[in-house]
Amino acid sequence: MRKLITSPWSDDETSRLKKLVMEGASPARCSAALNKPISSITIRARKLGLPLIGKRAARANYRAKLADAERALPRGAQRNDGSYV
C-alpha cells in the first residue's frame, strides 16, 4: 500500500481550518475546502485543540440554519423550489 503524501500545512491553511471549524464545518467540508485528506484535517485539528463535529451534528446544524432562514421569510414568500411558505 502506498503512503499518501501531502504538502505541509501553511499558516494560511491553518488559519482557514480554524475559521471553518469555528463556523461549524465538518471534517469532510474542511477537507474539500482545503484540498487535504480528512485524516490530515482531523489530525491537525486535534493538534490545535479544535473541536471538530461529526457528520450528524453538521447535518443538524445545517438543517437548523435552513429552518431559521425559512422562518425568517415573510408569509407567502416563494422558496427556491417554487413552493410558497
C-alpha positions as CSV (number, residue, x, y, z in Angstrom):
1,M,0.0,0.0,0.0
2,R,1.3,3.4,-0.9
3,K,1.6,6.1,1.6
4,L,-0.4,9.2,0.9
5,I,2.0,12.2,0.9
6,T,0.5,15.6,1.4
7,S,2.1,19.0,1.5
8,P,3.0,20.6,4.8
9,W,0.5,22.9,6.4
10,S,1.0,26.6,5.7
11,D,-0.1,29.3,8.1
12,D,-2.8,30.3,5.7
13,E,-4.2,26.8,5.6
14,T,-4.1,26.5,9.4
15,S,-6.0,29.8,9.8
16,R,-8.6,28.7,7.2
17,L,-9.0,25.4,9.1
18,K,-9.6,27.3,12.4
19,K,-12.1,29.6,10.7
20,L,-14.0,26.6,9.1
21,V,-14.1,24.7,12.4
22,M,-15.4,27.7,14.3
23,E,-18.1,28.1,11.7
24,G,-19.2,24.5,12.4
25,A,-17.9,22.8,9.3
26,S,-17.5,19.0,9.3
27,P,-14.1,17.4,8.6
28,A,-15.4,16.4,5.1
29,R,-16.2,20.0,4.3
30,C,-12.9,21.2,5.7
31,S,-11.2,18.6,3.6
32,A,-12.9,19.7,0.4
33,A,-12.2,23.4,1.1
34,L,-8.5,22.9,1.9
35,N,-7.9,20.1,-0.6
36,K,-6.4,17.8,2.0
37,P,-7.4,14.3,3.2
38,I,-9.9,14.0,6.0
39,S,-7.4,12.2,8.1
40,S,-5.0,15.2,7.8
41,I,-7.8,17.5,8.8
42,T,-8.7,15.6,11.9
43,I,-5.0,15.1,13.0
44,R,-4.3,18.9,12.5
45,A,-7.4,19.9,14.3
46,R,-6.6,17.6,17.2
47,K,-3.1,19.0,17.4
48,L,-4.5,22.5,17.5
49,G,-7.2,21.6,20.1
50,L,-10.0,22.5,17.7
51,P,-13.4,20.9,18.4
52,L,-14.4,19.1,15.2
53,I,-18.0,18.0,14.9
54,G,-19.3,14.8,13.3
55,K,-21.5,14.3,10.3
56,R,-24.7,14.1,12.2
57,A,-24.1,17.2,14.2
58,A,-23.0,19.1,11.0
59,R,-26.2,18.0,9.2
60,A,-28.3,19.0,12.2
61,N,-26.7,22.4,12.3
62,Y,-27.3,22.8,8.5
63,R,-30.9,21.8,8.9
64,A,-31.4,24.2,11.8
65,K,-29.9,27.1,9.7
66,L,-32.3,26.2,6.9
67,A,-35.3,26.2,9.2
68,D,-34.3,29.5,10.7
69,A,-34.0,31.0,7.3
70,E,-37.4,29.7,6.3
71,R,-39.0,31.1,9.4
72,A,-37.4,34.5,8.6
73,L,-39.2,34.6,5.2
74,P,-42.3,36.6,5.1
75,R,-45.6,34.7,4.9
76,G,-46.4,34.0,1.2
77,A,-42.8,34.3,0.0
78,Q,-41.6,31.9,-2.6
79,R,-39.0,29.3,-1.8
80,N,-36.1,28.3,-4.1
81,D,-38.0,25.2,-5.2
82,G,-41.0,27.3,-6.4
83,S,-43.3,26.5,-3.5
84,Y,-44.7,29.0,-1.1
85,V,-44.3,29.4,2.7
